[in-house]
Amino acid sequence: MDRSAQALRERLGLHHLTVLDASPAEVVTIAADIGCPTVTLFVQATGRSNDTYPIVTDGLVARDVRARLADTGVRVHNLEAFVLRPSVPAEAFVPALDLGASLGAARLTVLVGDPDLGRAFDRFSALCEEAAARGLAVHVEFHAFTQIRTFGAAQGFLARGRPANAALAVDALHLHRNDHGIEPLRCMAGAPIGYAQLCDGPPTVGPEEAFAEAVSNRMLPGEGSFDLPGFVALLPPDIVLDIEVPSRVLQERGLGPLARARAVMDATLRCLGP
């Protein structure tokens, strides 16, 4: 493998959503098997009634994850999903922050579900303070299913007084669906981008298909219409690129978690490699 291909591989992370039928510990092992140095794991429920994400919980699950991390050398890059809601104070996230820090995580993702953005920012700032005390960066992700739907809106949210450990997370899917392409990234005058998420998709989907696409039916990099090379070229050159490609199509073909993860990794290297 040449240097540029190796450098790309070293930036890639495996998001648990790609292999949601694997346990958190299995995600770590799968990442090691496909040569992916980092993972994103769920340590906090989203609060939706249909939330079925396998969450790392304190106790046996966390101990198993720590053992796999130690055995493989894989690192936890990101923690999900911290949803700011009107009725949830920042202190409610402390157990998940403690757990994530104990896994050696570097950062966490925040979704804003509170329509009162002033109150949401106050709680976001308090969450950032708690995270900073544990060595964690905090990133706001925008998409159509939250109160912050676009890149510009996310920049505006952080412009209220960005904490030092706060930045933006940019998912290629949500950028293409809600900002209609990568052009907003050419005007990054506001908050920095701390990490990004990769997938592909068709030019458009109907409103009734948008949520299903996001959580279970994305396309492999290079198989859709997204300008992923252009997307990556506009990002900071040292940030982690999370592979977030849940694929109902591959599951229906009978591919298990490891086979799907390998297919996604291979597609990503083909799409973005030299």
Summary of the structure (lengths in Angstrom):
residues: 274
radius of gyration: 17.4
end to end distance: 10.7
largest distance: 51.1
contacts: 929
relative contact order: 0.14
helix: 45%
strand: 18%
